[in-house]
Amino acid sequence: MKNAIIKATVAVLFILIHNPVSCQHIEPLNWWVGMKNPSLQLMVHQEGIGETEPSIDYQGVRIKKVNKADSKNYLFIDLEIAANTKVGTFKISFKKDGKMIHNFQYSLLPRKQESPQFKGFNSADVIYLIVPDRFANGNYNNDVVAGMLENKIDRKFEGARHGGDIRGIINNLDYIAAMGYTAIWMTPILENNMKSYSYHGYSITNHYKVDPRYGTLDEYVELATKAKQKGIKLIYDEVLNHIGSNYWWMNDLPFKNWLNYPESYQPTNHRRTVNQDRYASEFDKGLMAKGWFDKTMPDMNGQNLFMENYLIQNSIWWTETLQLGGIRQDTYGYSDKNMLKKWSCRLMDEYPNFNIVGEEWSINPLITSYWQRGKKNVDNYDGCLPSIMDFPLQSALVEALNEKDATKGLTNLYEALANDFVYADPQKILVMGDNHDMDRIFTQLNEDIDLTKMALTYLLTTRGIPQIYYGTEILMENTGHHKNDGLIRSDFPGGWQEDLTNGFTGQGLSNDKKQMQSYLKQLLNWRKQNPVIATGKLLHFAPNNGTYVYFRYNSTKTVMIVMNKNTTATILEPSRFSEILKSKIIAKNIFTNEQLDLKKGIDIAPKSTLVFEIE
């Protein structure tokens, strides 16, 4: 079966290569036989195409409806593809006044795996967040590409392109796997043909094209394939809310309402509470969802049903093409929420074991919890988003560790976790100490190594799905330049041939950086071997005398985590935890393998977090 799929795919690709496209754009670029939803809507863009009549003569494929747009240069063709349709390529003919004026060869590919086999990231995973332009330059030949508006490399300027690419990530998959990460989230690598600041990827100018300065679609598929072979899932960073102002369709929009405020820049009010606020005005609701995120980022109109379908199909196309392990959805809540519901439910219906995490940057859990699947909301909103980013816990963690009063700080963290009752499924929430849009965790904690270890240990042992930002393992920081995105996204040392320091090999790293890297590597790989952290229950005890103790446990294993924020050593009396310890008397330190007698108490070093396997 596998060989048959490969042969069929090769045959289709051969036809694609040797049959040049006569239309400027037809999207999606191809589709698959055997999708759960048999419907497909093609967007065709070509001068005058709206004045033609399309036809298809291919068994199993029929045109249900032809939809004209406001622009005569577009057609939206609704197809139905029968489940028993043969893999292959068929011709779409376009006639005007009985004359053939255009034709296009469209391909249906065999699926590599069925829908239930798409396994999304979950609490057993640890996600490594990478900004591709700043991670590693594996191909210097694509640093400058003719025709791109920003076409130079300047590593001395934090807002310029630095040359990192897909090949650089492929070359360092062994490092990522050895560290213990099981998923990669890369910021977007689709075409961002913008005049400046194109490196970050969030101003997309073509939803179906890899930015050539990062590499090719073949390399993207290669990355996904090789990562999977090493037990690493690939998470796709998507932007449903906005595009870049140089998108190819900007001079010829299909519909007058294809974009929100298409004539001029109207900023969003960023009032994310309007989605839940009983008293919010329609004016504020509309401006939140329809306003532009930035003056160079036009807002896509999710209330336009053709745009809605375009975005849904694009998500499915990338999921199938890359055999994804999940999607991270940017600026969740900024788009029309009914469109978000349809989008999330369509994907989760097609891929029932998939995962999607939404970015709702609010530190109020009442706001973030609104979006998670299964939440009972007062307005009866019920989308299908499985996961949400836990900005409330991130904020509480940093504030807790920076608080001078040890007990007060840890109590705030304890109470933040106690808010989990507002979530439909806390175990599926994504937890992090930082990301590409905020100061690095080492900087947030004032370059305190002990506190940074405490933060990372907490993130990797609490409930949820941990995400670690690239370079955290070697104490990368942006101290002195707070909120400077370019420095927050600094180059990973060793990713460029000319680098004298190499974070991948350890060459030139200080002892502190090496020790942190070793510490995190040991903790990550221990976590991989202990599913109790991923799926076990959590029990915590109110902080006392500057310490916070919590347990992860199941029917076969108990793990005890002790956080001591005091600047002095503390002896922990285990009797307070007898309800879970019961008759267990041995605690094994996972970092040193030292065994301690619980009856004698536990000596905890100052400003430290210890993890014990209880026997």
N, C-alpha and C positions, 0 to 999 in steps of 0.2 A: 504493500500500500504506500509506504513512504517513498519508494523509488518511482512509483507511478505519479505521485504528486510532484516530485522533483522534475520529472520529464515533462509533465504538463505545464509546469511553471516556466521552464526553459523555453518551451515551444511558444508560449504566449509572449514572453519577453522578446523572443526573436521577431515575432510579428510586430510588436510595438516599435522595435528599433528600425525595422525595414519598411514601415508604413508611416511616413511623416504625417504629423497632425495638420489638418487643413483648417481647423478652428483655432482661434487665439487661445481660448480656454474652454475646457470641458471638465467639470469637477463634480464628484470625485474622479480621480485619474483612472481608477478601475474599481471593480467590486468583486465580491466573492459569491460562489454558489453555496447554498446551504445555510444562509443566515436565518435566524429565528424570525426576523421580520422580513417578509418578501418584498417590501416596497423600497424603491430607490428613486430619488429625485436628482436628475442631472441638471446642472447649471451650465448652459452653453453660451459663450460670449464670442461673437464674431460680427463684423459690420453687416447690418441688415438682416441678421439671422431671425429676428422677430417677425419678419415678413414672409417666412418660409413655412413649409409643412414638413415635419420630420416623419420618417417611416423606418420600421425595423422588420426584417424578415429573418427571424431566428427562433427556432423551436424552444418554447419555455419562457420567452421574453415577450411581453406585450406592452404597448403604450396605453396607459389608462387615461391620461389627460395631458394636454399641452397647455402650458400657462404662459401668456405673454406678460412682459414687464412694462414699466413706464418707458424704458429705453428700448428702441427698436433693435438694439444690438444684443439683446438677451432673449433666451428661451429657457423655461424651466419645464423639463419633461418628466412626468411621473411614470415610472416603470413598475411592473410586477414581474418578479423573477421566480418561477416555479422551483420547488425544492429539487426536482429531478432534472433540472436544466444541465446540459453538458458544459463542462469547462471549455472555454474557447474564446474566439474573437469574432465579433459580428460588426456589420456595417450599419451605421446610422446615416441615412440619406436625407438631404434637405432639398426640397423642390420649391420653385416659385413659378407660378403660371405654367405648371407642367414640365418645367425644365430643371434638371439636376444642377444645382449651383455649388453645393458643398457635400462632402461626405467625411465620415470619421470612423476609424476602426476602434471599437471599444471592447475591452477585455474583461472576462469573468474568470477569476483565478480559483484554484482549489484551496480550501482552508487547510492550514497546517495543523490546527487542533480545533476541537469542538468547543462551543461556548463554555460548558462547565469546567473545562480544563484550564481556563485562564485563571490562575491563582494570584489574587491580589496580595499586596503587602499586609502584614498583620502584626500583632503584638510579639510574635516570635522574631520579628525582624528588627534590625537597627539600620536606619537610613543615613547615608553619607551624602550631604548636600554639597554640590560642586557648582561653582561658576566656571563654565568651560573655558572662557577666554583667559582665566587667571589660574588654571590648574596645571596644564602642561602643554607645551608646543611640540607635537609629534611630527608635524609636517610644515617645514618652513616655506615650502613652495606655495602654500595657499594663504600666506600672510597678506599678500597684496593681490587682489583679483580685479582685472580690468572691468570697468563698468559700474563698480560699487561706489557710492557717493562718499563714503569714508574709507579711504584706501591707503592707509599708512599705519605703521606700527610705532608706538611711542611709549615704551615701558616707564619712562620717567614721569609721564602725565597720568594721574590716576583715573581720568575720565576717558582716556583713549583706548583703542584696541591694543592688546598686548600679545596676541598671537596664539593663545591656547586653543586647542581644537579637539575634535573627536579622536583623532589618532593618539593624541596625548593621553586621553583617558584609557583607550584600549591598551596602550603600552604599560599602563600602571594598574591594570586590573589585579595583577598578582599582589601588589602592595595592599590594595583595598580589601581583597579577600583575606590576606594574612592578618590584617588588623582585626578582622572579625565582623566587618560590615556585611550585611546580607541584602542591601538594596541601595541603589543610587538614584538620587533625585538631582537632575541637572536643570539649571535655569534654561529658558528656551533657546533652541539653536535653529529655529526657522529663520528664513530670510528677514533681516532687519536693514533694509536699504535706506538708512537715514543719514543725514549729513554729519551728525556727531552723536556721541554717546550711544552708538549702536551695539556696543559690546554686551550690554546686559540682557538683550534679547526680548524685552517686553513691548517693543514697538514693531510688531510683525507686519510685513508688507506682502507676504504670500503664504497662505495657510498650507500649501502643498509643496513647499520648496525648502530644502535645507540651505542655510546660508553657506555659500561656497567658501567663505573664509573659515568655516568650521570643518568643511569636508563635503561629502556627498551622501546621498540617500543610501547607497551601498555600504558606506562606512558606518552609518547610523544603524543599519540592520546588522552589520558585523559586530558592532558594539553590543547590541542587544543579545545576539546569539552567543558571543563569547562570555558575556557576563552571566548568562543563564547557565552555561556550562560550568561556571565556577560557583554556582549557587547564589548568584546575585540577581535580584529583580531590578528591572529598569522602570523608573517612574517618570512619566511624561509631564512636563510643566506646561500647562495650557492657560490661555487668556481668552475667556469668553466675552469679557466686557468691552475691550477696546482693541484698536489696531494702531499701526503707525501712519502718520499723515501722508506718507509716500506710497501707500498701498496701491497696487496696480489698478484697482477699480475706481480710485478717487475722482478721475476725470470723466467717468462715465458710469454713474451709479445705476443699478438695475431699476430701483424704485426711488421715488422722491423721499420716502421714509426709510430707506435702507439704513441710514445712520440717524442718530439723534442730533438735532441742531446741525444739519449738514452745511448750512451757509456760513456759520461763524462759531468761534469757540465760546462755549458756555460751560464753566467749570461745575463739577458736582459740588454739593454742599457737604459731602462726607458725613452726613447725619445717618449713620448706620442703625440707629435706634428706631428709625421710622418704620422698619419692618415689623416691629413688635409693639410700638407705641399706640395705645388705644386712642390717644388724643392728637396724633400727628395730622397735620394738614395735608391735603392732596397736593398742594404746591410743593411742600418739602419732600413728600414721597416721590413726586415726579422728578424733581431736581436731583435727588439722590441717585435714582436709577438711570436718568437720561443725561445728566451732565457729564462732561468729559473729565477723565481722570487727570489729564494733563493737556496743555495746549498743543502738543504734538501727538496726542493720542485720541483720535475721534472715537466716539462711543457708538458701538453697534446696537441697533434697535432690535432687541429680542422679542418685541411685540409684533414684528413683521414675521409672518409664519414661514416665509421662504428663507429669511435669515436664520430663524430658529432651526429649521431643518438642515440648512447648510452647516451650521455649527455642530449639530448632533452627528451628522454623517462624517464630518471631519474628525471628530473624536473617535468614532468607530473605525475610520480608515487608518488612523495612526495606531490604534490598539491592535488591529489585525496585522498591519504591516510590520510592526516592531514586536508583536507578541508581548505586549506590555504586562507589567506587574502592578500597574496602577497609574492614576492621574493625580497630580496636585493642581488644583484649580485656583488660579490667581484671583485676587479681589472678589472673593465670593460675597454675594450680597449687594454688590454694585449693579449687577444685571437685573433685568426684570425677573422677579421671583417666580412667576408662573412659568417662564421659560426655563429657569433653573430646575424647577420641578420636573418638567417634561424631559429635559436633558439628562438629569441624574437618573430618572426612572427608566428612560430608554436604555441607557448604558447598563444599569444593573439588571434590567430584564434580559438583555442580550448576554451579559456576563455575570451570572448570579454569584460567582465566587470572587469577583473583582473587588477593587477598593478605590475609593476616591476620597481625597482629603481637601477640604475647602479652607481657604485663607479668610478668616473673619477676624480682623485685627481689633479686637475689643478685649479689655481686661475684666469685663463684667461677664461672668458665666451665664447670666440670664440672657445675654445677647448671643453668645456663641452657641449655647445649647439649642437655640431655636431651630438651627438648620439641620441638626442630626436626625437621621431616619429613626422613626419610632417615637419622637418627642410629641407629647400631647400639648398642643398650643391652643391658646384661647381663641385664636382666629381659625383654628382647624387646619392650618397649613401643615402639609405632610409630604415633604420632598423625600428623595431617596438617597441623600448623601450619607454614606456610612460613617465618615470620620470628619473631625473638625480640628483645627490647630488650637492648642491649649495656651493661648496668650495669657489668660488669667493666672495659670499656674506658673508660667515663665516669669511674670512680673512678681508674683509672690515669692518665688524662689530667690530671685536676686535681692529683693528688699529684705527677706529674712536673713540672708547671709551677710548683708551689709549693715544690718542693725547691730548697734553696739551692745545692747542688752540681749544676751544670748537667749534667755528663755522667751522674752517677748518676740524676738525674731522668729524662732522656731515655732512658737505658738501661732503666729500669723500663717506660716506654711501649713501647719496642721489644720488650721481652720479653712484654708483655701482648698485643701483636699476634701474636707468635710462637705464642701459645696457640690460634690459629685452627684448628690441626689437630684440635681436639676437636669442631668444628662440621661438620655435614653440608654446609652451604653458607654460608660466611662472607659472600659478596657480598649475601645477602638479609637480613643482620642490620641492625637499626635502631640508628644511632649518635646520641648526643646529648651536649650539655654540661650540660644541666639539663632540668627539666620543672616541672610545676605542684606537685610534691610535695617539691621540694628547693630549697635556696638557689639563687638565680639565679647563673649562671656568673660574672658580673661580681663578685658578692659572694664567691663561692667563691675567686676569684683576687685577693681583697683590693683590689678596684677598680683593678687594674692594667690599663690600656688595652692596652699592648703584649702582655701575656700573654693577654688576651681575644681579641685579633686572632689570636694564634698558635693558640689553641684552636679558633676558628671556621674558620680556614684548614685546620687539620688535619682537622676533622670533614667539611669539604666536599671534601677531596681524598683521604681514605683510602677503604678499601673499605666497602661497605654503603650504607644508605639514611639520609641525614642528616635530623635533625629539629631545628628551631630554635624556641625558645620566644618567643612574642610579646613585643615590647619589648626583646629582646636587641639589636636593631639600633640602639636609642637608649640603650643602657647602663642599662636599668632595673635597680634593685638593691633589696636588703632588708637592707643592712648595718646592724648594730646590733640586728637583730631576727631572729636566726637561727632557722630552723625555724618561723617564724610564717606559717602557710599563707595567711592573709588578705593579708599584705603581699607574700608571694611572688607572689600573684595580684592585684597592684595594678592600678588602672585605667590603661589606655593613654591618655596625654594627648592631648586633641583628640577623644576619643570622645564627649564630652558638650558640649552647646552652651555651657555656662558655663565651660569650660576656657580658661585664658589661654594655655597652652602646647599646641602641636598637633604631635604626632609624625607625622601624615599629611602635613602641608604644610611642616613645619620651623619654623613660627612659634614663637619663644620658646625654641627649643632652643639649648643651648650649642654652641660650636664643636666640642668633643669628641664630643658626641652626633651632630652633623651629619656629622662626618668618619667616625665608625663606621658610620652609616647608608649613606653613600656607598661606603665600603669594601666593606661586605657586599653591597650592591646590585651593585657591579661584579663581585665574585667569583661571586655567584649567577648572574648572567646570562652570565658567561663559561662557567661550568659547564654551563649549558643548551646551549651551542653546541659543547661538547667531549665527545662520548660516550665518549672514552677514559677519562674519570673514572668513568663509570657501568659500563662493561663491560670496560675494559682490565685487564691483569694488574698486579700490584703486586710491586715488588722493593725491599727496603730494606737499608740498610747499617748495621752496628752504630755507634751514636753514638761520636763521637771529638772530644775537645777541645771539649765543650759544644755540638756540632752533631749533627743527625740528618738524614740525607738519604734520601729514598725516591723511587721513580719509579712513574708509571702509564703503561702503554704498550700498544700493539697493533701491528699490521702496518703502520700508516700514520702513527702519531704517538707521540711520546715527551714526557712532561711530567715535569719535575724539581722536587721540592719540598725546600726547605732550611729547617730550623728552627735558628736560632742563639739559644740561651738565655743566652749570655754577656752580661755587662754591658758588654762592649767589642766593637768591630768585629772580624770574623774574615775572613781570606782563605782561601777554600776551594780546595784543589788538586784539580782534576777527574780527575787520572790514576787515582785510587783507583776511579773508576767506569767505567773503560774497557770493561768487559765489556758495558755497555749503551750507553755513549756511542759507542763504536767510532770512526768517522771524523767524527762530528758535531762541529762546531766553534763553532756559534752558539747562544747562549741568549738568548731574547727574554723580558724581564720582562713578564708579562701586565698588570701594573698601570700601568706607565709606557711600554710598548712599546720601551724601551731595549734595544738589542742588544749583547751582550757576547761577546768572543772567549774561548772556553773555554781556549784555550792559555795565556792570561795569568792564569787563575785568576778567582775571583769574590769580590768584596768584599761581605760580608754585614754589614749594620748590626746593632748590639746589640739583643737581645731582639726579634727579627723573624723572620717567615717569608716567604720569597720563592717565587714560583711561576714557573717558566720553561718556555716551549715550546722544545724542542730541535730545531735545524735542521742 
